[in-house]
Amino acid sequence: MNIASIAVATTTILAISAALFSAHREQNNRIRNLSRQLSEVLDRIPPLAVSDDNHALSSPLSTSGSGRRLPNQLVELPTAFTYASEFGVVGDSMADDGPALQAAIDSAATGASGGTVIIPQGVFFTAQSLVIPGGVTLQGMGYGSSPLAIKFDAGGSTIAYCGTDHAVKITGSSSGLRDVAVYDWPYNHGDFDGGCPDVTAAGGVLVKADGVTVESVFLSNVFIYFFVGGDALSLVAVNQGGVGYGNYQNLRLRHARTGLKLAAEVGSFVNTNTFVGGAISGGDFHYGIHATGPGPCNDNKFYGLGIGMHDSEVAHVYVTGSSTNIKLENVRIEARGKDMSRPVVIIDDSSYGNVINGILGHTHVRANMNRNPDIDVMSQKTVGLDPAPVNQFWNAAFKGWVAENRVMPGWKLEHGQANIVVLDQGSDSLYPDHNVISVDYLNYGGAFKLMSDQTLKVHGHDFVTFGIYAKSSIQGSISAVMRYTSGSIISSASHSGSGEWEFIGMSALYDKNAPYFYFSITGDVQVTAPALTFGQTPATPGASLMSSSGARMSGTFTLGSAIGLPPATELNTPYYWVLPKNEGNVFMMDMQGNPFRHIHRLNHSGADRFPRGTVITMVFEEAGTRVKSTAYIKLKNDQDFVSVVQSSLTLVTKGSATWYEVSRNN
């Protein structure tokens, strides 16, 4: 390397070093400026006194002028737990630990100590109810080694109650009870000698909402024992209060009048509480679970619960109230002491939407299964019901439109002067072989009704599900409407106006004495594929192998066959015959020993008429019967039909009193 090269390299290194030095100096200046600004802020804050062992500043930040300042007053933060032993509990089953336990709970509730109250091992006698307010959890050390009886071992914690109220009352949200036994104490005790055995508690644990909402209560690993005069656990709402969103895990409820009671008075609710695992067992029961209104008491869910009392005076599960239901998933219900005359589950006829699945032994369920189709248990004594998802709307494909008469077979078009165009299935059709009705509403001002021309009265069902696909750019252009079981008219959500196909429908209890279903149209809309099924099943729009849109079969198609008898003599109408409706399409004509009879009219009365498009075949085994060609029986070339041995005549109706010849074999 020559001298010139060394000079260039040296110059380059010096330039880089100078640049780095300048950048470093700029960075140092920025750091010094930030440090100075931070020092100025800290100088404005008064010095803080700090102590050890859970001390800190007391009150919220306060403002002074345009700035903020921190107070310098000290308070003591609560420890993580409140220990009941520090409040004087003894736990020897002799001392009355009620006041000390309540003092610990109250301390936790006021924030003077941690929100979880720890109960040590022992038996804690109390003659007063323990009231647990919002935000407080009472936690023990378990309930011993047995889930069948109180065994005072294995480090368990037992609340031994001697009184006529509930042993534990939970009155606020986000509170709870865990790892403890609650016992209706049956033994003599100190100042209460001769008293406790004769005192019957109203219940074990009460979660009560009196004019307030109590949410997110948590009970876990709790044994509630021997409350034979009341409810082991009860969730009750009164005075427009509500109990909801609670979580109850691994509860053992043994020997009680009622294992679990859910009750809401008018204007209150007990809803959406979840129970996981656990068991209800033992003796003296009237009810295992008793859910009742009249307020809403529903969507309370049980997963994996065992209800295995030997017997119950009323039922293991009893549900009553039109706003009450329960959901028992994967449960086991057994009643070895019941005979077949006494059901293990009773669902009152007013209740609907109950869900029960799992194993049910020894007896049966008494319920209206049509109102409760999701009761489906593994049992040899009872079965659930699932209505067949068959579309009850005839001509759901909208075939046979007669534009000049505004006639659609199977449908009535009521009120309004809307323009109607039936579009054959094409690129815009949702289902094969289904036409689309396009309704131009014309701002008529009232609702245009699209409804079936014949509504089935099916008393064997309680629920109906129906709807229709609709496409519209007008919000609220169409809704489904029906008569509710109470007789009032109710409607579904309407079309959003998205311009896309939306299924507009509803599912509800219907008025079985006067059923009424229709689609209310108040704007331009296209509709297709209506569907109506009984039961709480999903709607079934569209074609199937056999439906109102057509049929396709690979086997034998069998028609019903019935007997056609002459008119009764006392009717004095020997030529007016009535074939039995809804009994078949093939009629064996029985001449009652006189084959030389005449037939001039068939099913002329409106109540006896067959639906439009019905094809019938009359089969004559004897010769001599004459079917007269009249204004009501239109025969080919106006020629009467006269039977011969083993002959037949096939007719079709348009839904009126008039029949038309299809074919004859004579």
Secondary structure, 3 states (H helix, E strand, C coil): CCHHHHHHHHHHHHHHHHHHHHHHHHHHHHHHHHHHHHHHHHHHCCCCCCCCCCEEECCCCEEECCEEECCCCEEECCCCEEEHHHHCCCCEEEEECHHHHHHHHHHHHHCCCCCEEECCCEEEEECCCEEECCCCEEECCCCCCCCCCCCCCCCCEEEEECCCCEEEEECCCCCEEEEEEEEECCCCCHHHCCCHHHCCCCEEEEEEEECCEEECCEEEEEEEEEEEEEEEEEEEEECCCEEECCEEECCEEEEEEEEEEEEECCCCEEECCEEECCEEECCCCCEEEEEECCCCEEEEEEECCEECCCCCCCEEEEEECCCEEEEEEEEEECCCCCCCCCCCEEECCCCCCCEEEEEECCCCEECCCCCCCEEEEECCCCCCCCCCCCCCCCCCCCCCCECCCCEECCEEEECCCCEEEEECCCCCCCCCCCCEEEEECCCCCCCEEEEECCCCCCCCCCEEEEEEEEECCCCCCEEEEEEECCCCEEECCCCCCCCCEEEEEEEEEECCCCCCEEEEECCCEEEEEEEEEECCCCCCCCCCCEECCEECCCCCCCCCEEEECCCCHHHCCCCEECCCCCCCCEEEECCCCCCCCEECEECCCHHHCCCCCCEEEEEECCCCCEECCCCCEECHHHCCEECCCCEEEEEEECCCCCEEEEEEEC
